[in-house]
Structures are given as structure tokens and as C-alpha cells.
Amino acid sequence: MTLGGEPLFTRAFGMASRRWAVPNTPGTRFRVASVSKTFTAVAVLQLVESQRVRLDDPLVGYVREYMPQLDPRVTVRHALTMTSGIGDWFEEGSGDWEAEWTALTESHPLYLLRGNKDYVPLFAGKEAHFAPGDRHLYNGAGYILLGLLIEAVTGRSFEEVVTEEVFARAGMSGAGFPALDELGPDVAEGYLTTATGATPHRTNIYATTPGAAADGGATCTAADLTAFAHALRHGRLLDEETTRLALTPQVSEYDEKVRGYRWMYGFGLTHLLDDEEAVVRWGHTGEEDGVSARLYHYPRHDLDVALLGNVSWSAGDLGWAIHGAIVGS
């Protein structure tokens, strides 16, 4: 947790490696799952800022090589705000997502998903859920296509662009894109709890995608995440006008209030608004097997909160407890 960009509270608990009895430390690097979407969004907005991309351009113009049948009405803006309506590579809003995830992994081995282009066959042939711009629906496929856009426009890999234009400029010295099956220093292993077996935990090496993609999978320290939030709002990643755009809520996520807030999605960020339509918190969550992450910024308090866990679903309740302590509810 940082206040005004300065460290306020830092703690580490648990084990980075249960296998070798290595404890987590403040310098341990964790996968952050979908928190990575905000890095992708910033990289795209940098291209918008430099006039190499326009928000209302048809997305197919940049990704025709991979998805020529993409509806030409789908724009870059739609993908960023998750209002494209296109089918997802995995439908996270499913009522029985665990069974559907099992079915997906049985038909498409996860070890083959190592880069953005590897995901396209999983959604390219799916029917759209609704017309572009009709509403918001959480969607990772749009961010996969944005990663391919970044590569098409820059001529560089998605990982290289984000590393050089986002991580380096934000001072995120521990951030990167190591795969689960690559050796790297200070990286926490991911764990799933299990009701059966010789031990109460097993690693996530067979349970999630090995390589990062534009919709998730970067690896960071908690300090990296708070450094990113500080750099974003203070204009170190985007100019003043584009920063303001990046931090402006765009579309409603739900028809009704949730936990007393109106939830709106922007460009890779979720914003919680109070009854006066003021932003109480912005940030993103990240969840996958063996990974649980939260990055929150509280504008009224100038507070950044980063929570990183290497056990499934471990950050959510703590995140809401901290939220309550900050806003007084």
C-alpha cells in the first residue's frame, strides 16, 4: 500500500515455494492474471496518442491476418471497453464455468496457448452475443486482438512493447512475462487447494496457460503494481489529455448497483462510483488457478493498494476488507 506514491504498508505471508520452503517476500514476483489488461490498454492508448491508431477505427483493419471475418463494426474502442459483443475464448460469465473450463482444457491443451495468436481459433468462429456497442460484457478475446493490433502496428512483439513502453517507463523493475515452465528468480509458484491427494495443495502448472497474453499473465511485484498506478495518473505513460481519457469511466458494467456502487468499465479499468457519481476506486482484479491479484487506487485518499496471492481466490475478501477500512463502510 502506498500513500501519495510513498510506501505506507508492506507485508508478505505464506510460501513462494512449498516444494522448497521458500517464503514470500515483498520482492516476490507473482502472476497478476487479468490485472494485465490495464497494461495492454495503456499500450494501445499510447498508439492512439501517437496517431498510429484511432479509437473508432474498425479493429479488423489491424487483425485481418488472424480474424478476417471479424465484424467491421467492431472498433478499437469496443475491444478496450468490452462492448464488442464478440464471443470469448472462454466465457467467464457462464453459469457453470468450472465444467466449461474442464471441457475447454480437455479439447484444447493449455500448453499450446503460449501467445496471442494461439487463442484466436478458440473464438474466431463463435457467434456474437450482441451488436457492437450495445452493452458491456467481460471479454478477454477483444484484448487478445488488441495484443495482435499492437504487434501489427509496431512490428514488435506484444511483450517487448509493454516491457519497454509501460513497465520501463513506470519503473516496474520486477515486471515481465515469464512462462510458468520457465525458470526465473523470485517468482512465486501458483497453488490450488484440493480436497483429495497426498497434500492439500498442488501447483497450477497443468491448470492454467503457460505463457502470458494481452488479456492476462504478466508477472509483477506488489511495488510494480503501485508504481504503475502512480505513473499512470501522473502522466508518465500518457500525455495529459490521454491520461484523462484513460481514467474516465466509459460504460456501465451492471444495470444495478453492486455493494452500493455503480460499476463502470473504462479502458482496462473498473471504476466504482458513489451516489454523487464520484469515482471512489479504480483498478482491476485478476483471477486464474493459482493466481489472485488486486490493484486499486482510491483518488480521494491518494492511496494505492496491491494484493498478490499465489493461491486461488485468496485476494478478494482481503481486498474488500481493506476497502471497507479505507472508505469507512
C-alpha positions in Angstrom: 0.0 0.0 0.0 1.3 3.5 -0.9 0.2 6.9 0.1 1.0 9.7 -2.4 3.3 7.2 -4.1 5.3 6.5 -0.9 5.3 3.1 0.8 2.8 3.0 3.7 2.4 -0.6 4.5 4.1 -3.7 3.1 3.7 -7.3 4.3 4.4 -10.8 2.9 2.9 -14.1 4.1 3.0 -17.7 3.1 5.3 -19.6 0.8 6.5 -18.7 -2.7 7.6 -22.4 -3.0 6.0 -25.0 -0.7 8.2 -27.6 -2.5 11.4 -25.9 -1.3 10.1 -24.0 1.7 10.9 -20.6 0.2 8.8 -17.8 1.8 7.1 -15.0 0.0 8.8 -11.6 0.5 7.9 -8.1 -0.6 10.2 -8.7 -3.6 8.5 -11.9 -4.7 7.0 -11.7 -8.2 3.5 -13.0 -8.8 1.4 -13.6 -11.8 -1.3 -11.0 -11.9 -3.8 -12.6 -14.4 -6.3 -10.0 -15.8 -4.7 -7.1 -14.0 -2.5 -7.2 -17.1 -5.4 -5.9 -19.2 -4.7 -2.4 -18.0 -1.1 -2.7 -19.3 -2.5 -3.7 -22.7 -5.0 -0.8 -22.6 -2.2 1.7 -21.9 0.0 0.4 -24.7 -3.0 0.8 -27.2 -3.7 4.3 -25.9 0.0 5.2 -26.5 -0.6 4.3 -30.1 -3.8 6.4 -30.2 -1.8 9.3 -28.7 0.8 9.0 -31.4 -2.0 8.9 -34.0 -0.9 5.4 -35.3 -4.3 4.1 -34.2 -7.7 5.7 -33.8 -10.2 4.5 -31.2 -13.1 4.3 -33.7 -11.1 2.5 -36.4 -12.5 -0.9 -37.3 -10.5 -3.4 -35.4 -10.4 -5.8 -38.3 -8.2 -3.5 -40.2 -5.4 -4.3 -37.8 -6.0 -8.0 -37.3 -7.3 -9.2 -40.6 -4.4 -11.7 -40.9 -5.8 -13.5 -37.9 -9.6 -12.9 -38.0 -10.7 -11.7 -41.4 -14.3 -12.4 -40.6 -14.4 -10.0 -37.6 -17.4 -7.7 -37.8 -16.2 -4.5 -39.3 -18.5 -2.6 -36.9 -16.3 -3.7 -34.0 -13.9 -0.8 -33.2 -10.7 -0.5 -31.1 -12.8 1.3 -28.6 -15.3 -1.6 -28.4 -12.5 -4.0 -27.6 -11.0 -1.8 -25.0 -14.3 -1.2 -23.2 -15.5 -4.8 -23.7 -18.5 -3.7 -25.7 -17.7 -5.6 -28.9 -20.1 -8.4 -28.3 -17.8 -11.0 -29.9 -17.6 -14.5 -28.5 -14.8 -15.0 -25.9 -12.1 -17.7 -26.0 -13.6 -18.7 -22.6 -16.9 -17.3 -21.5 -16.2 -16.2 -17.9 -19.8 -15.3 -17.2 -21.1 -18.9 -17.7 -23.3 -20.3 -15.1 -21.2 -23.4 -14.9 -17.8 -22.1 -15.7 -15.9 -24.8 -13.9 -17.4 -27.5 -16.1 -16.9 -25.4 -19.2 -13.3 -24.8 -18.3 -12.8 -28.5 -17.9 -14.3 -29.1 -21.3 -12.1 -26.5 -22.8 -8.9 -27.9 -21.4 -9.8 -31.4 -22.5 -10.4 -30.3 -26.1 -7.6 -27.7 -26.3 -4.4 -28.5 -24.3 -3.4 -25.4 -22.3 0.3 -25.9 -23.0 -0.4 -24.9 -26.6 -1.6 -21.4 -25.5 1.7 -19.5 -25.4 0.9 -16.3 -27.3 -1.9 -14.1 -28.5 -2.3 -15.8 -31.9 -2.8 -19.2 -30.2 -6.1 -18.1 -28.7 -7.7 -16.9 -31.9 -9.0 -20.3 -33.1 -10.9 -20.6 -29.7 -13.2 -17.7 -30.5 -12.9 -16.7 -34.2 -15.8 -18.9 -35.3 -18.1 -18.1 -32.4 -21.4 -16.2 -32.9 -21.6 -12.7 -31.5 -23.5 -12.1 -28.2 -24.9 -8.8 -29.3 -24.3 -5.9 -31.8 -21.1 -3.9 -31.2 -21.6 -1.1 -28.7 -24.9 -2.5 -27.4 -23.6 -3.1 -23.9 -20.7 -4.3 -21.8 -19.8 -8.0 -21.3 -16.5 -9.0 -19.8 -14.4 -10.3 -22.7 -10.8 -11.4 -23.0 -10.9 -12.1 -26.7 -11.0 -8.4 -27.5 -7.8 -7.9 -25.5 -6.2 -10.8 -27.4 -7.0 -8.9 -30.6 -5.6 -5.7 -29.1 -2.4 -7.5 -28.4 -2.2 -8.5 -32.1 -3.0 -4.9 -33.1 0.0 -3.7 -31.1 2.2 -6.2 -32.9 0.8 -5.3 -36.3 1.3 -1.5 -35.8 4.7 -1.6 -34.1 6.3 -4.5 -35.8 7.4 -5.7 -32.4 6.2 -8.4 -30.1 3.4 -7.5 -27.6 5.7 -8.5 -24.7 8.5 -6.2 -26.0 6.2 -3.2 -26.4 4.7 -3.5 -23.0 8.1 -4.1 -21.3 9.7 -1.1 -22.9 6.8 1.4 -23.2 4.9 0.5 -20.0 7.0 -1.4 -17.5 10.2 0.6 -18.0 8.6 4.0 -18.1 6.6 3.2 -15.0 9.7 2.0 -13.1 8.3 -1.5 -12.8 11.7 -3.2 -12.4 10.4 -6.6 -11.4 7.7 -6.9 -14.1 7.9 -9.2 -17.1 6.3 -12.2 -18.9 8.0 -15.4 -17.8 6.1 -18.5 -18.6 5.0 -21.0 -15.9 7.5 -23.5 -17.2 10.5 -21.1 -17.4 12.9 -20.7 -14.6 13.1 -17.2 -13.1 14.3 -15.5 -9.9 11.9 -14.7 -7.1 8.8 -16.0 -8.9 6.1 -17.5 -6.7 4.7 -20.9 -7.7 0.9 -20.9 -8.1 -1.2 -23.3 -5.9 -4.6 -24.8 -6.0 -6.2 -26.2 -2.9 -7.5 -29.8 -3.2 -9.7 -31.9 -1.1 -8.0 -35.1 -2.3 -4.4 -36.3 -2.7 -1.3 -36.6 -0.6 -1.1 -32.9 0.1 -3.6 -30.1 0.5 -2.1 -28.2 -2.5 -1.0 -28.8 -6.0 0.8 -26.5 -8.4 -1.0 -24.7 -11.3 1.4 -25.9 -13.9 -1.3 -28.0 -15.6 -4.2 -25.8 -14.7 -3.6 -22.5 -16.5 -2.0 -21.2 -19.6 1.8 -21.3 -19.5 2.5 -18.1 -21.4 1.2 -14.6 -20.9 -1.1 -12.9 -23.5 -2.6 -9.5 -23.9 -5.6 -10.4 -21.7 -3.5 -11.6 -18.7 -0.5 -13.3 -17.4 2.2 -10.7 -16.6 4.3 -11.2 -13.6 4.9 -8.3 -11.1 5.8 -7.4 -7.5 3.3 -5.5 -5.4 5.6 -2.5 -5.7 5.5 -2.8 -9.5 1.7 -2.5 -9.5 1.6 0.5 -7.2 4.3 2.1 -9.3 2.2 1.6 -12.4 -0.9 3.2 -10.8 1.2 6.2 -9.8 2.9 6.5 -13.2 -0.5 6.3 -15.0 -2.2 9.0 -13.1 0.8 11.3 -13.1 1.4 11.4 -16.8 4.5 9.2 -17.1 2.8 6.8 -19.5 0.4 9.0 -21.4 0.1 12.8 -22.1 -2.4 14.9 -20.1 -5.3 14.5 -22.4 -4.9 10.8 -23.0 -4.3 10.2 -19.2 -7.6 11.9 -18.5 -9.3 9.7 -21.1 -7.7 6.6 -19.7 -9.0 7.4 -16.2 -12.6 8.3 -17.3 -15.3 5.6 -16.9 -16.9 4.7 -20.2 -19.7 2.1 -19.9 -21.9 0.5 -17.2 -20.9 -3.0 -16.2 -24.2 -3.8 -14.5 -27.7 -2.5 -14.6 -28.0 -2.3 -10.8 -25.6 -1.2 -8.1 -23.4 -3.8 -6.6 -22.2 -3.4 -3.0 -23.7 0.1 -3.0 -21.7 1.3 -6.0 -22.3 1.9 -9.7 -19.7 -0.1 -11.6 -18.3 1.2 -14.8 -15.6 -0.1 -17.1 -13.2 2.2 -18.9 -10.0 1.4 -20.8 -8.8 -1.6 -18.9 -10.0 -0.3 -15.6 -13.1 -0.9 -13.5 -14.4 2.3 -11.7 -16.7 2.3 -8.6 -18.9 5.4 -8.4 -20.8 6.6 -5.4 -24.3 8.2 -5.4 -22.8 11.6 -6.5 -21.2 9.9 -9.5 -17.7 10.4 -8.0 -15.1 7.7 -8.5 -14.4 6.1 -5.2 -12.0 3.5 -6.6 -10.5 2.4 -9.9 -8.3 -0.6 -10.7 -8.6 -4.2 -11.9 -8.8 -7.7 -10.5 -7.1 -10.9 -11.6 -8.0 -14.5 -11.0 -6.8 -17.8 -12.5 -5.9 -21.1 -11.0 -3.1 -20.5 -8.5 -3.3 -16.7 -9.0 -5.3 -14.0 -7.2 -4.5 -10.3 -7.7 -6.0 -6.9 -7.0 -4.8 -3.4 -7.9 -6.9 -0.5 -6.5 -6.4 3.3 -6.5 -8.5 5.5 -4.2 -8.5 9.0 -5.6 -9.9 10.8 -2.5 -7.1 9.3 -0.3 -4.3 9.1 -2.9 -3.9 5.5 -1.9 -2.8 2.6 -4.0 -3.5 -1.0 -2.9 -1.8 -4.0 -4.4 -2.7 -7.5 -3.3 -0.9 -10.5 -4.8 -1.6 -14.2 -3.9 -0.3 -17.5 -5.3 -3.3 -19.5 -4.0 -6.6 -19.4 -6.0 -9.2 -16.9 -4.8 -7.1 -15.6 -2.0 -7.1 -11.8 -2.6 -10.8 -11.0 -2.9 -12.1 -11.0 0.7 -9.0 -9.2 1.9 -9.4 -6.6 -0.8 -13.0 -5.8 0.3 -11.9 -5.7 4.0 -9.2 -3.2 3.1 -11.8 -1.3 1.0 -14.1 -1.0 4.0 -11.3 0.2 6.2 -10.4 2.9 3.7 -13.9 4.2 2.8 -15.4 3.6 6.3 -18.1 1.1 5.4 
